[in-house]
Amino acid sequence: MLKKFNLHSQQKRILALILLVSFIFCVLLIRLGVVQLINGKWLQSKAADQWTRDLPLKAERGKIYDITGSSLAVSYTTYNVYTRAREIDHPEETATFLSSTLGLNYTSVYNKVTNRNASEYLIKMQVEEEIAKEIIDKNLPGVYLSQNTKRYYPYGDLLTQILGFTTIDNVGQAGIELYYNDILKGTDGKSLVQADITGEELENTLSYYIPSIPGYDITLTVDAKIQLIVEQALNKVMVEQQAKSATAIVMKANTGEIVAMSTKPSFDLNDVPRDDPSTLLENVKNKAVVDVYEPGSTFKILTMAATLEESKANENSRFYCGGSTTVDGQRIKCWRSIGHGSQTLSEGLANSCNCVFVDLALRLGLDTFYNYFSSFGLGQKTGIEISGESSGIIMNKSTAKRVDLARMGFGQAIAVTPLQLITAVCAAVNGGTLYKPYLIDKIVSPDGVTVEESAVTPVRQVVSKQTSATLNAMLEGVVSKTGKYTFVPGYEIGGKTGTSQKYENGTIARGKYVSSFIGTYPASNPEYVLLLMVDEPGTGAYYGSVVASPYAKEIFSGMFEYLNIKPDDPALASAEVATVTMPDLINKTLTEAVTTLVSLGLSYEIDGEGLTITNQLPPAGTKVKVTDTVVICAE
């Protein structure tokens, strides 16, 4: 009986064991199914991450050229430095060498070369080739380099606001670099290789290779040589006039092409001041496109164009200026406190008489004048290929009063960007057509195919050819016939100066002015228009004729020489300009001073409304050309 019992118990134990094994097998089978069917792809990916490695292949950023083919922005090869802590035998030596060679903090580098939490750490990006060669020659275990690219601007601080700059990762941050970043950046490639447990690539294990695609190249309408002429003149403005900033634009009158555009101060694009964000943001801002200002007397060109087109007056219509006029009970002063007396319309423009242009604005009326604002593109963005363009400020017509209209006639109570103003003036002098301004000449793909080529874009006809021709003759008279603003002897130049006060917190900022000049060449049928604006000159002088005009002359002279433009009147060009000695006018009466200057053949501007001379520019004893304009301050 005992043996029978034991046999039965043994059978039960075997049965239980079989059942247990069967259960475990079923569990494992189910688990295997879960792993294979549900988690299989995730596990495969996890395993692949451990034995494969993606290597990025950086795309070469597209180049930027000027209209002549000169390189303005290019990219060149640099290197990124990495370390793999598991392979480093002597971390102190490695950290010391890398920190000193790369100019980095020792502790920061040491922490990376000893940290095994990741397969590798980036030590520094965009290392120059010479330094990279030092690292390669040292042949330190665990130190690796990979190729990268770095942006380089051959002209340094030329075209700062137009070109903009990129981040260390080659992402556009301003200017053309930002506006066209998506087509300049190209497409990065990559390759997949097998790696060992430390993350190091194994030889001959390339799994796939996707080549990078370079970015598209861009050619600008800008001529770097003319841009250089402009920027050299602006640099002189900043020093000699102690200005807060200075801006200039050169535009082709019959197409809207930007030939040059600059604002000073600027900075070297190869040495971006990233440690001073406020200065960086201010100096990279393209004030020609972003900032607005009251244009002052340069706006009279547009008022005159509208007047002629609407036949509200002709060149010989007569006006009277007694030094001021009253509109809606408010006194509006002319810049010349003693007045200009009786004068023709042409003389009113040459004299820049505010009273004349108050009269013209009132003759045009609110509705007509606002229609011309719109036709000339004021209060609207031009569509230039730069981010952040302003649309200007024009008060709502429904709230504008008669006195506001009067002030708009001579460039107050309205704010424009420099680009808006020069675009509108081009329309007034080129035969009457408003053109869309543009900076891009063409865009070319990596395989050399032109994918986009800019075309001249007429927007609308604003005034007639006859109006434009009459206006051009009047503007030439402002420069040459009155003798005030003669520029380059022998060349037909038209133009208009401007001076406007600045406002702060809604009130006039005492002693703060914007001085400007707009010039056209050739005056009879302009091909080029130049706008030069000086913000807050600090020498005491602020009239556009004194602060802006001389530098516009330098720009025109430089352009004529570079473009090999011969004088319109060779005899006049070769004639010597007589000089006189500036007399001492301090404490003389206004009448005595004016009489003295007229007897010397000098043109003059009067600053102030007094009757006694308290200051003069230039000072007594200075040699002055008879074609120059002097300033006397009367209090």
C-alpha positions as CSV (number, residue, x, y, z in Angstrom):
1,M,0.0,0.0,0.0
2,L,2.9,2.3,0.8
3,K,4.6,1.9,-2.6
4,K,1.3,2.5,-4.4
5,F,0.8,5.7,-2.5
6,N,4.3,6.9,-3.3
7,L,3.8,6.2,-7.0
8,H,0.6,8.2,-7.0
9,S,2.3,11.2,-5.3
10,Q,5.2,11.1,-7.8
11,Q,2.8,11.2,-10.7
12,K,1.0,14.2,-9.2
13,R,4.3,16.1,-8.8
14,I,5.3,15.3,-12.4
15,L,1.9,16.5,-13.6
16,A,2.2,19.7,-11.7
17,L,5.7,20.3,-13.1
18,I,4.4,19.7,-16.6
19,L,1.5,22.2,-16.0
20,L,3.9,24.8,-14.6
21,V,6.3,24.4,-17.5
22,S,3.5,24.7,-19.9
23,F,2.2,27.8,-18.3
24,I,5.6,29.5,-18.4
25,F,6.0,28.5,-22.0
26,C,2.7,30.0,-22.8
27,V,3.6,33.2,-21.0
28,L,6.9,33.4,-22.9
29,L,5.2,32.7,-26.1
30,I,2.7,35.5,-25.5
31,R,5.5,37.8,-24.5
32,L,7.5,37.0,-27.6
33,G,4.5,37.8,-29.7
34,V,4.1,41.1,-28.0
35,V,7.7,41.9,-28.5
36,Q,7.7,41.0,-32.1
37,L,4.3,42.2,-33.1
38,I,3.9,45.3,-31.0
39,N,7.4,46.5,-29.9
40,G,9.4,45.1,-32.7
41,K,9.9,48.3,-34.7
42,W,10.8,50.3,-31.5
43,L,13.4,47.7,-30.5
44,Q,14.9,47.6,-33.9
45,S,15.2,51.3,-33.9
46,K,16.7,51.3,-30.4
47,A,19.3,48.7,-31.5
48,A,20.0,50.6,-34.7
49,D,20.7,53.7,-32.6
50,Q,23.4,51.8,-30.7
51,W,25.2,50.5,-33.7
52,T,24.5,53.1,-36.4
53,R,25.3,56.8,-36.6
54,D,23.9,59.6,-38.8
55,L,26.5,62.0,-40.0
56,P,25.1,65.4,-41.1
57,L,26.5,66.9,-44.4
58,K,26.1,70.7,-44.2
59,A,24.9,72.4,-47.4
60,E,26.9,75.3,-48.7
61,R,25.0,78.5,-48.4
62,G,24.3,80.4,-51.6
63,K,26.5,83.3,-52.6
64,I,25.4,86.9,-52.9
65,Y,26.9,89.1,-55.7
66,D,26.6,92.7,-56.7
67,I,25.4,93.7,-60.2
68,T,29.0,93.5,-61.6
69,G,29.5,90.0,-60.3
70,S,31.7,90.9,-57.3
71,S,31.2,88.6,-54.3
72,L,29.4,90.2,-51.4
73,A,28.7,87.1,-49.2
74,V,30.4,83.7,-49.6
75,S,30.9,80.6,-47.4
76,Y,34.1,78.7,-46.7
77,T,35.0,75.4,-45.0
78,T,35.5,75.4,-41.2
79,Y,35.5,72.5,-38.7
80,N,33.6,71.5,-35.6
81,V,35.6,69.9,-32.8
82,Y,34.1,67.0,-30.8
83,T,35.4,64.7,-28.0
84,R,34.6,61.2,-26.9
85,A,35.4,60.7,-23.2
86,R,35.6,56.9,-23.4
87,E,38.6,57.2,-25.8
88,I,40.6,59.9,-23.9
89,D,43.6,58.6,-22.0
90,H,44.8,61.8,-20.5
91,P,41.8,64.2,-19.9
92,E,43.9,66.9,-18.2
93,E,46.3,67.1,-21.1
94,T,43.5,67.1,-23.6
95,A,41.5,69.8,-21.8
96,T,44.6,72.0,-21.5
97,F,45.5,71.7,-25.2
98,L,41.9,72.3,-26.5
99,S,41.1,75.2,-24.1
100,S,44.3,77.0,-25.0
101,T,44.1,76.3,-28.7
102,L,40.5,77.1,-29.1
103,G,40.4,80.0,-26.6
104,L,37.9,78.3,-24.3
105,N,37.5,78.0,-20.5
106,Y,39.5,75.0,-19.2
107,T,36.9,73.9,-16.7
108,S,34.2,73.8,-19.3
109,V,36.3,71.7,-21.6
110,Y,37.5,69.4,-18.9
111,N,33.9,68.7,-17.8
112,K,33.2,67.6,-21.4
113,V,36.2,65.4,-21.9
114,T,35.6,63.5,-18.7
115,N,31.8,63.1,-19.1
116,R,30.8,59.7,-20.3
117,N,27.1,60.2,-20.2
118,A,27.0,60.8,-23.9
119,S,29.0,59.2,-26.7
120,E,30.4,62.6,-27.7
121,Y,30.3,66.3,-26.9
122,L,30.7,69.4,-29.1
123,I,33.6,71.5,-28.0
124,K,33.5,74.3,-30.6
125,M,32.0,75.1,-34.0
126,Q,33.4,76.9,-37.0
127,V,37.1,76.4,-36.1
128,E,39.4,77.9,-38.8
129,E,41.5,75.6,-40.9
130,E,44.8,76.6,-39.5
131,I,43.7,75.9,-35.9
132,A,42.0,72.7,-37.0
133,K,45.3,71.6,-38.5
134,E,47.0,72.1,-35.2
135,I,44.5,69.8,-33.6
136,I,44.8,67.2,-36.2
137,D,48.6,67.3,-36.0
138,K,48.4,66.8,-32.2
139,N,46.6,63.5,-32.8
140,L,45.0,63.3,-29.4
141,P,42.9,60.1,-28.8
142,G,39.1,60.9,-28.5
143,V,39.3,64.2,-30.4
144,Y,37.5,64.4,-33.7
145,L,36.7,67.1,-36.3
146,S,33.8,67.3,-38.8
147,Q,33.5,69.8,-41.7
148,N,31.2,72.9,-41.4
149,T,30.9,76.2,-43.3
150,K,31.2,79.8,-42.2
151,R,29.8,82.9,-43.8
152,Y,32.4,85.5,-45.0
153,Y,31.8,89.1,-46.3
154,P,34.7,90.2,-48.4
155,Y,33.8,93.9,-48.1
156,G,33.5,93.9,-44.3
157,D,31.3,96.7,-43.2
158,L,30.0,97.6,-46.7
159,L,26.3,96.9,-47.2
160,T,25.8,96.0,-43.6
161,Q,22.0,96.7,-43.5
162,I,21.3,95.3,-47.0
163,L,23.2,92.0,-46.6
164,G,22.5,91.3,-42.9
165,F,24.3,88.4,-41.3
166,T,23.8,84.8,-40.2
167,T,24.0,82.9,-36.9
168,I,26.9,80.4,-36.2
169,D,24.5,77.8,-37.7
170,N,24.3,79.8,-40.9
171,V,20.7,80.9,-40.4
172,G,19.9,84.4,-41.8
173,Q,19.3,87.1,-39.1
174,A,18.8,90.3,-41.0
175,G,18.8,91.9,-44.5
176,I,18.9,89.7,-47.6
177,E,20.3,86.9,-45.5
178,L,17.1,86.8,-43.5
179,Y,14.6,87.7,-46.3
180,Y,15.9,85.0,-48.6
181,N,17.2,82.5,-46.0
182,D,15.0,79.6,-47.3
183,I,16.6,79.7,-50.8
184,L,20.1,80.6,-49.7
185,K,20.5,77.9,-47.0
186,G,20.3,74.9,-49.3
187,T,19.4,71.4,-48.1
188,D,21.6,69.4,-45.7
189,G,22.5,65.9,-46.6
190,K,23.5,62.9,-44.4
191,S,25.2,59.6,-44.4
192,L,24.6,56.5,-42.2
193,V,27.5,54.5,-40.9
194,Q,27.9,51.6,-38.4
195,A,29.5,52.4,-35.1
196,D,31.0,50.4,-32.2
197,I,29.7,50.6,-28.6
198,T,31.7,53.9,-28.0
199,G,30.0,55.5,-31.0
200,E,33.1,55.5,-33.2
201,E,32.4,54.8,-36.9
202,L,33.5,51.4,-38.3
203,E,35.5,51.4,-41.5
204,N,33.8,50.4,-44.8
205,T,30.3,50.4,-43.3
206,L,28.6,53.2,-45.2
207,S,24.9,52.3,-45.4
208,Y,23.6,55.2,-47.4
209,Y,24.6,58.6,-48.6
210,I,22.3,61.6,-49.3
211,P,24.4,64.5,-50.7
212,S,23.7,68.1,-49.6
213,I,22.3,70.5,-52.1
214,P,23.9,74.0,-52.2
215,G,21.7,77.1,-51.8
216,Y,20.7,79.4,-54.6
217,D,22.9,82.3,-55.5
218,I,21.5,85.9,-55.5
219,T,22.7,88.9,-57.6
220,L,21.7,92.3,-56.3
221,T,21.1,95.5,-58.3
222,V,23.6,97.2,-56.0
223,D,26.9,98.3,-57.5
224,A,29.6,97.8,-54.8
225,K,31.8,100.6,-56.2
226,I,29.0,103.1,-56.0
227,Q,28.0,101.7,-52.6
228,L,31.6,102.3,-51.5
229,I,31.5,105.9,-52.7
230,V,28.2,106.5,-50.8
231,E,29.5,104.9,-47.6
232,Q,32.8,106.9,-47.6
233,A,30.7,110.1,-47.9
234,L,28.5,109.0,-45.0
235,N,31.5,108.2,-42.9
236,K,32.6,111.8,-43.4
237,V,29.2,113.1,-42.5
238,M,29.3,111.2,-39.2
239,V,32.7,112.6,-38.3
240,E,32.4,116.2,-39.6
241,Q,28.8,116.8,-38.8
242,Q,28.8,114.8,-35.5
243,A,25.6,113.2,-36.6
244,K,23.5,110.6,-34.8
245,S,23.1,108.7,-38.1
246,A,23.3,109.3,-41.8
247,T,21.4,107.5,-44.6
248,A,21.7,107.6,-48.4
249,I,20.0,105.9,-51.4
250,V,20.9,106.0,-55.0
251,M,18.1,104.8,-57.3
252,K,17.7,104.5,-61.1
253,A,14.9,106.9,-61.9
254,N,13.5,104.9,-64.8
255,T,13.5,101.4,-63.3
256,G,13.3,101.5,-59.5
257,E,16.6,99.7,-59.2
258,I,18.5,100.3,-56.0
259,V,22.1,101.2,-57.0
260,A,23.3,101.9,-53.4
261,M,21.7,102.1,-50.0
262,S,23.4,102.6,-46.6
263,T,23.0,103.8,-43.1
264,K,25.8,104.8,-40.7
265,P,26.9,103.8,-38.1
266,S,27.3,100.2,-39.2
267,F,29.6,97.3,-38.3
268,D,31.9,94.7,-39.9
269,L,29.7,91.8,-40.9
270,N,32.6,89.5,-40.1
271,D,32.7,90.8,-36.5
272,V,29.1,91.1,-35.5
273,P,28.7,92.8,-32.0
274,R,26.6,90.0,-30.5
275,D,27.7,91.0,-27.0
276,D,25.9,94.3,-27.3
277,P,22.3,93.5,-28.5
278,S,21.0,97.1,-28.3
279,T,23.8,98.4,-30.5
280,L,23.5,95.5,-32.8
281,L,19.8,95.9,-33.3
282,E,20.1,99.7,-33.9
283,N,23.0,99.5,-36.4
284,V,21.7,96.6,-38.4
285,K,18.3,98.3,-38.9
286,N,17.9,99.6,-42.4
287,K,16.8,103.1,-41.6
288,A,16.1,103.8,-45.3
289,V,13.3,101.3,-45.2
290,V,12.3,101.1,-41.5
291,D,12.5,104.6,-40.0
292,V,10.1,107.5,-40.8
293,Y,10.7,111.2,-40.6
294,E,9.1,114.5,-41.6
295,P,10.8,115.2,-45.0
296,G,10.6,119.0,-44.8
297,S,11.4,120.9,-48.0
298,T,12.4,117.9,-50.1
299,F,8.7,117.1,-50.0
300,K,8.0,120.4,-52.0
301,I,9.1,118.5,-55.1
302,L,5.9,116.4,-54.8
303,T,3.7,119.4,-53.9
304,M,5.1,121.2,-57.0
305,A,4.4,118.1,-59.2
306,A,0.8,117.9,-58.1
307,T,0.3,121.7,-58.5
308,L,1.6,121.7,-62.1
309,E,-0.4,118.6,-63.0
310,E,-3.6,120.1,-61.7
311,S,-2.8,123.5,-63.3
312,K,-3.2,125.3,-60.1
313,A,-0.2,127.5,-61.0
314,N,2.5,127.7,-63.6
315,E,6.2,128.7,-63.5
316,N,5.5,132.4,-63.9
317,S,2.6,132.6,-61.4
318,R,3.4,135.2,-58.7
319,F,3.3,134.8,-54.9
320,Y,4.1,137.0,-52.0
321,C,6.0,136.0,-48.8
322,G,6.2,138.4,-45.9
323,G,8.0,136.0,-43.6
324,S,4.9,134.2,-42.4
325,T,1.3,133.4,-43.2
326,T,-1.8,132.5,-41.1
327,V,-4.1,129.5,-41.6
328,D,-7.0,128.8,-39.2
329,G,-5.6,131.4,-36.8
330,Q,-2.2,129.7,-36.6
331,R,0.9,131.5,-37.8
332,I,3.1,129.5,-40.1
333,K,6.6,130.9,-40.6
334,C,8.9,130.8,-43.6
335,W,12.5,129.9,-42.9
336,R,13.5,133.4,-43.9
337,S,11.9,135.6,-41.2
338,I,12.2,138.8,-43.3
339,G,10.3,137.1,-46.2
340,H,11.1,136.7,-49.8
341,G,8.7,139.4,-51.1
342,S,7.1,138.9,-54.6
343,Q,8.4,135.9,-56.5
344,T,7.4,133.5,-59.3
345,L,6.6,129.9,-58.7
346,S,10.0,128.9,-60.0
347,E,11.6,131.4,-57.6
348,G,9.5,130.1,-54.8
349,L,10.9,126.6,-55.3
350,A,14.5,127.9,-55.6
351,N,14.0,130.0,-52.4
352,S,12.3,127.0,-50.7
353,C,9.6,129.5,-49.5
354,N,7.2,127.9,-47.1
355,C,4.6,130.5,-47.7
356,V,4.4,129.6,-51.4
357,F,3.9,125.9,-50.6
358,V,1.2,126.6,-48.0
359,D,-0.7,128.5,-50.8
360,L,-0.2,125.6,-53.2
361,A,-1.4,123.0,-50.8
362,L,-4.5,125.0,-50.1
363,R,-5.2,125.5,-53.8
364,L,-5.0,121.7,-54.3
365,G,-7.4,121.0,-51.5
366,L,-7.5,118.0,-49.1
367,D,-9.1,115.5,-51.4
368,T,-6.8,116.2,-54.4
369,F,-3.7,116.3,-52.2
370,Y,-4.5,113.0,-50.5
371,N,-5.1,111.4,-53.9
372,Y,-1.6,112.4,-54.9
373,F,-0.2,110.9,-51.6
374,S,-1.8,107.6,-52.7
375,S,-0.7,107.9,-56.3
376,F,2.9,108.6,-55.2
377,G,2.8,105.5,-53.0
378,L,2.9,107.4,-49.7
379,G,1.4,105.7,-46.7
380,Q,2.0,102.3,-48.4
381,K,4.8,99.8,-48.2
382,T,6.9,99.7,-51.5
383,G,7.4,96.0,-51.3
384,I,11.2,96.2,-51.2
385,E,12.9,92.8,-50.5
386,I,13.8,93.7,-46.9
387,S,12.0,92.7,-43.7
388,G,10.5,95.4,-41.4
389,E,9.5,98.0,-44.0
390,S,7.4,100.8,-42.6
391,S,4.4,102.3,-44.4
392,G,4.9,105.8,-43.2
393,I,2.4,108.0,-41.3
394,I,-0.3,110.0,-42.9
395,M,-3.1,111.4,-40.7
396,N,-6.6,110.3,-41.4
397,K,-8.1,112.6,-44.0
398,S,-11.3,112.8,-42.0
399,T,-9.4,114.4,-39.0
400,A,-7.0,116.6,-41.1
401,K,-7.7,120.3,-40.7
402,R,-6.9,123.1,-43.1
403,V,-3.8,124.0,-41.2
404,D,-2.6,120.4,-41.4
405,L,-3.0,120.5,-45.1
406,A,-1.0,123.8,-45.2
407,R,1.9,122.2,-43.3
408,M,1.8,119.1,-45.5
409,G,2.5,121.3,-48.5
410,F,6.1,122.0,-47.2
411,G,6.7,118.5,-45.7
412,Q,5.4,118.8,-42.1
413,A,2.6,116.8,-40.5
414,I,3.5,113.8,-42.7
415,A,6.1,111.1,-42.1
416,V,7.7,109.0,-44.8
417,T,10.6,106.5,-45.1
418,P,13.6,107.7,-47.2
419,L,12.8,104.9,-49.6
420,Q,9.2,106.1,-50.1
421,L,10.3,109.6,-50.7
422,I,13.0,108.8,-53.3
423,T,10.6,106.4,-55.1
424,A,8.0,109.1,-55.3
425,V,10.5,111.7,-56.5
426,C,11.7,109.3,-59.2
427,A,8.1,109.2,-60.4
428,A,7.9,113.0,-60.4
429,V,11.0,113.5,-62.5
430,N,11.2,110.4,-64.8
431,G,8.2,111.3,-67.0
432,G,5.6,110.6,-64.4
433,T,5.7,106.8,-63.8
434,L,5.9,105.3,-60.3
435,Y,8.1,102.1,-60.3
436,K,8.3,99.5,-57.7
437,P,11.8,99.7,-56.1
438,Y,13.8,96.5,-56.0
439,L,17.1,95.1,-54.8
440,I,17.2,91.7,-56.5
441,D,18.5,91.3,-60.1
442,K,18.3,87.5,-60.4
443,I,18.4,84.2,-58.5
444,V,20.4,81.3,-59.9
445,S,20.1,77.6,-58.9
446,P,23.1,75.5,-58.0
447,D,23.2,74.1,-61.5
448,G,23.5,77.5,-63.0
449,V,19.9,78.0,-64.2
450,T,18.3,81.5,-63.6
451,V,15.1,80.7,-61.8
452,E,14.0,84.3,-61.2
453,E,15.0,87.5,-62.9
454,S,13.6,90.8,-61.8
455,A,11.6,92.8,-64.3
456,V,11.0,96.5,-64.1
457,T,7.5,97.0,-62.5
458,P,5.6,100.2,-63.4
459,V,2.9,100.7,-60.8
460,R,1.0,103.7,-62.2
461,Q,1.3,107.0,-64.1
462,V,1.2,109.8,-61.6
463,V,1.9,112.9,-63.6
464,S,2.3,113.7,-67.3
465,K,5.6,113.9,-69.1
466,Q,5.0,117.6,-69.6
467,T,4.7,118.1,-65.8
468,S,7.8,116.1,-65.2
469,A,9.8,118.1,-67.8
470,T,8.7,121.4,-66.3
471,L,9.6,120.3,-62.8
472,N,13.0,119.1,-63.9
473,A,13.8,122.5,-65.4
474,M,12.7,124.1,-62.1
475,L,14.9,121.7,-60.0
476,E,17.9,122.5,-62.2
477,G,17.3,126.1,-61.5
478,V,17.4,125.4,-57.8
479,V,20.9,124.1,-58.1
480,S,22.5,126.1,-60.9
481,K,20.6,129.2,-61.8
482,T,20.3,130.7,-58.3
483,G,23.9,129.7,-57.5
484,K,23.0,128.3,-54.1
485,Y,23.6,124.7,-54.4
486,T,25.9,124.3,-57.4
487,F,27.6,120.9,-57.2
488,V,29.9,119.6,-59.9
489,P,30.8,122.3,-62.4
490,G,29.9,121.2,-65.9
491,Y,27.2,118.7,-64.9
492,E,23.4,119.2,-65.1
493,I,22.2,118.5,-61.6
494,G,18.8,119.2,-60.2
495,G,17.9,119.0,-56.6
496,K,16.2,120.2,-53.4
497,T,17.4,120.5,-49.8
498,G,15.3,119.9,-46.8
499,T,15.4,120.6,-43.1
500,S,12.9,119.4,-40.5
501,Q,12.6,119.5,-36.8
502,K,12.3,116.3,-34.8
503,Y,9.5,115.5,-32.3
504,E,9.8,113.8,-28.9
505,N,6.7,112.8,-26.9
506,G,4.5,114.8,-29.3
507,T,6.4,118.1,-28.9
508,I,9.3,119.7,-30.9
509,A,12.7,118.5,-29.7
510,R,14.7,121.7,-29.3
511,G,17.9,121.6,-31.3
512,K,17.2,118.3,-33.0
513,Y,16.9,118.3,-36.8
514,V,17.0,116.1,-39.9
515,S,18.9,117.7,-42.8
516,S,18.6,116.3,-46.2
517,F,19.1,116.7,-50.0
518,I,17.6,115.0,-53.0
519,G,19.5,115.4,-56.3
520,T,18.8,114.3,-59.9
521,Y,21.1,113.6,-62.8
522,P,21.0,114.6,-65.6
523,A,18.6,117.3,-64.6
524,S,16.7,117.5,-67.9
525,N,16.1,113.7,-68.1
526,P,17.2,112.1,-64.8
527,E,18.8,108.7,-64.8
528,Y,19.9,108.7,-61.2
529,V,18.3,110.1,-58.1
530,L,20.2,110.5,-54.8
531,L,18.7,111.0,-51.4
532,L,21.0,111.9,-48.5
533,M,19.6,112.3,-45.0
534,V,21.5,113.4,-41.8
535,D,19.9,112.7,-38.5
536,E,20.7,115.2,-35.7
537,P,23.8,117.0,-36.9
538,G,25.7,118.1,-33.8
539,T,27.9,121.0,-35.0
540,G,25.3,123.7,-34.7
541,A,24.5,123.9,-38.4
542,Y,21.5,122.1,-39.5
543,Y,20.3,123.4,-42.9
544,G,20.4,120.7,-45.6
545,S,22.3,123.1,-47.9
546,V,25.2,123.1,-45.4
547,V,24.9,119.7,-43.7
548,A,23.9,117.4,-46.6
549,S,24.6,119.0,-49.9
550,P,28.4,119.0,-49.8
551,Y,28.4,115.2,-49.3
552,A,25.9,114.7,-52.0
553,K,28.4,116.5,-54.2
554,E,31.1,114.0,-53.3
555,I,28.8,111.1,-54.1
556,F,27.9,112.6,-57.5
557,S,31.5,113.4,-58.3
558,G,32.6,109.8,-57.4
559,M,29.8,108.4,-59.5
560,F,30.7,110.5,-62.5
561,E,34.4,109.4,-62.3
562,Y,33.5,105.7,-61.8
563,L,30.9,105.6,-64.5
564,N,33.1,107.7,-66.9
565,I,30.3,110.2,-67.4
566,K,31.7,113.2,-69.3
567,P,30.7,116.8,-68.4
568,D,27.6,118.2,-70.0
569,D,29.5,121.5,-70.4
570,P,33.3,120.7,-70.7
571,A,34.2,124.4,-70.6
572,L,32.4,125.0,-67.4
573,A,33.9,121.8,-65.9
574,S,37.5,123.0,-66.5
575,A,36.9,126.5,-65.2
576,E,38.3,127.4,-61.9
577,V,35.9,128.4,-59.1
578,A,36.8,131.7,-57.5
579,T,37.2,131.9,-53.7
580,V,36.7,134.7,-51.2
581,T,37.5,135.1,-47.5
582,M,34.6,134.8,-45.2
583,P,34.1,138.1,-43.4
584,D,33.5,138.6,-39.7
585,L,29.8,139.2,-39.4
586,I,29.3,138.7,-35.6
587,N,27.3,141.6,-34.0
588,K,26.5,143.2,-37.3
589,T,22.9,143.9,-38.2
590,L,21.1,141.4,-40.5
591,T,21.0,144.1,-43.2
592,E,24.7,144.8,-43.0
593,A,25.5,141.1,-43.1
594,V,23.3,140.3,-46.1
595,T,24.7,143.4,-48.0
596,T,28.3,142.2,-47.3
597,L,27.6,138.6,-48.5
598,V,25.8,139.8,-51.6
599,S,28.7,142.1,-52.5
600,L,31.1,139.1,-52.2
601,G,28.8,136.9,-54.5
602,L,28.0,134.5,-51.7
603,S,24.7,132.8,-51.2
604,Y,23.4,132.5,-47.7
605,E,20.9,131.0,-45.3
606,I,19.5,132.8,-42.3
607,D,18.9,130.9,-39.1
608,G,16.7,132.6,-36.6
609,E,14.3,135.6,-36.6
610,G,16.4,138.3,-35.0
611,L,18.1,141.3,-36.4
612,T,21.7,140.9,-35.0
613,I,24.2,138.2,-36.2
614,T,25.3,136.0,-33.3
615,N,27.0,133.2,-35.2
616,Q,28.2,132.3,-38.7
617,L,29.3,129.2,-40.6
618,P,32.1,129.0,-41.7
619,P,33.9,131.2,-39.3
620,A,35.6,134.5,-40.3
621,G,38.8,134.1,-42.3
622,T,37.8,130.8,-44.0
623,K,38.4,130.6,-47.7
624,V,34.9,130.1,-49.3
625,K,34.1,129.2,-52.9
626,V,31.7,131.6,-54.5
627,T,29.5,128.6,-55.3
628,D,29.1,127.7,-51.6
629,T,26.3,128.7,-49.3
630,V,27.1,130.2,-45.9
631,V,24.9,130.4,-42.8
632,I,24.3,133.4,-40.5
633,C,22.4,133.1,-37.2
634,A,20.3,136.1,-36.3
635,E,18.8,136.7,-32.8
